[in-house]
Amino acid sequence: MSTYQFNKHVIQHHFCANCGIAPYADGEGKAGPMAAVNVRCLPDVDLETLTITKVDGRSF
């Protein structure tokens, strides 16, 4: 696993240096510690059954 940090370096984006898949990220959000999981990496998740809510990260 390799790690990349954008801009303010508060969230660590973890990814495979070989294939590029980014399974998760963790760090400090505005409300405290946070973690994000890329559900496309989970074998038993059917993406067609999920309700997707788009968020404008700039205005959040």
N, C-alpha and C positions, 0 to 999 in steps of 0.2 A: 504494500500500500504506500502510495506517495501522497503528499499533502500540498495543497495550494491555497494561498490566501489572497483575496482581492483587496483592493483599496485600503480600508481601515484595519485590516488584519485581525478582525474579531471573530471570524468564522473560519474554521478549518474544513476545506473541501477535500475529502479523501477520494482517491481514484487509483485505478490499476495503471501502473506505468507501462504495462505491456499492451493491454487492449483498450485502455481509455475509459472503461466503465466507471461511473461515479456513484457508488452505492449509498453513501451517506455523508453528512456534514454535521459538525457540532461547534458550539462556541457560545459567545455571550450575545444574546439579543437585547432589545430595548427593555424587555420585561424580565430579564435574567437569563439563566442558562437555557440553551435550546438545542434540539437535535432534529435533523430532517433525514428521512429514509426514502430512497428512491424505490418505490414499490415495484417498479419494473424488474428489479433484481430479486424479488421474492418469488419462488417457484409456484406457490399455490394461490397466487392472487390473479383473478380474472379481471383485467382492466375494463372489460365491457360492463361489469357489474358495479363499477365505482361511479359516484357522482362527483364530477370535477367542478370545483369552484375556483374560478380565476381571480387572482388578487393582484392589484396594481401595487407592487412593492414600493414604488416611489411615494405613494400617498398613504401608505399603511402606517 
